Amino acid sequence: MRPLIAVSSSLLTPDPRDSALSGAPATYLDAIAAAGGSPYILPLLSDSAAVLRAAEPCQGILLTGGG
């Protein structure tokens, strides 16, 4: 079974009047798949406990961003 790798998400909708969309760069997702993992994009939530619960079944995590 391929390991499930959590990937942090980012807000993709720059205009707050639009519906909020979140996601992760495809290059990260493709790299996880190429290395034998299954990427799982974590939901962008203000409730940190809910995010931790969503990440529980994952065997690893990739934190995107920086700068």
Buried (B, 14 or more C-beta within 10 A) or exposed (E): EEEBBBBBBEEEEEEEEEEEEBBBEEEBBEBBEEEEBBBBBBEBEEEEEEBEEBBEEBEEEBEBEEE
